[in-house]
Amino acid sequence: MTEQGGAAQPPDGAAPAAPVEAKPLNAFALAKEVVLERLQNLLEWLLRRLKRYRAKRGDWWEK
């Protein structure tokens, strides 16, 4: 009646697994990610503004 399904459990009193060490942060890569994210946000904002502007102006070139 003590059957366990799934993965094997460590015996009682066993030490927990050692924590995984995180790699040190690469400041240049982090800065690049931040700049790219902000640039993407800026471009998306500009596209929304352009769509709104064009929607209000209508097809002025076809009139």
Secondary structure, DSSP 8 states (H G I E B T S, - for coil): -----SS----TT-------------HHHHHHHHHHHHHHHHHHHHHHHHHHHHHHH--GGG-
